[in-house]
Amino acid sequence: MIRNYKKSTPEINTILTKTIDKKTGVHSRLGSLDVKVRIVLVEAVVADDADDGPPPSALKLHGSPAIAIVKIMDPLGRFLTKCHVLIQIDEYAWAELSEETKIALIDHELTHVDVVRDSNNIAKRNDDRSPKLKMRHGDWQLIGFAEVIERHGGDAHEAKHLMNVCEATNGLQLVFSFKVAGVGGKGKQTGKKAQSG
Ligand SMILES: [Zn+2]
């Protein structure tokens, strides 16, 4: 697939700045270390004779479509860009998100970024003096088939996994309260099953 890369927008920059603000941001731990985050939008280039409808996802993570992907820069990347973290966002999918979900998506990507600390809780540094960072995996990753749960019920691996996630999120009641609060009710639906990466 051919991709076009585009600069971040003022809207994205505003969300990012608030999110990593060293005093008030939910990721102030990054802002206070002056971690530089670069965000780029990615567009999938479709052929002129392609079918109408949503373009294919511009980003993939472990083979599945992703709305966004975060990566910690290697030394060469830091040298070339002066940035420490790169977030790629699918431009088409981004445009379909509500304001609140955009904020949550940037939060999600930055939650993947951990600061490496020594035993005294002091942030470690790379040779170029940049903050030493590492990737943090998500608390869960859900992949499964509804039809396998239909066939095997609670014996299906995906059913057990789903129950674990429900427990980790304070049970189904919390999940249902999200629905009452209107998940998917705001903004347009993309119709794509992309996940944040
Ligand atoms: Zn993720």
Residues whose N, C-alpha, C, O or C-beta is under 5 A from the ligand:
A	BS01	ZN	G138 S196 G197
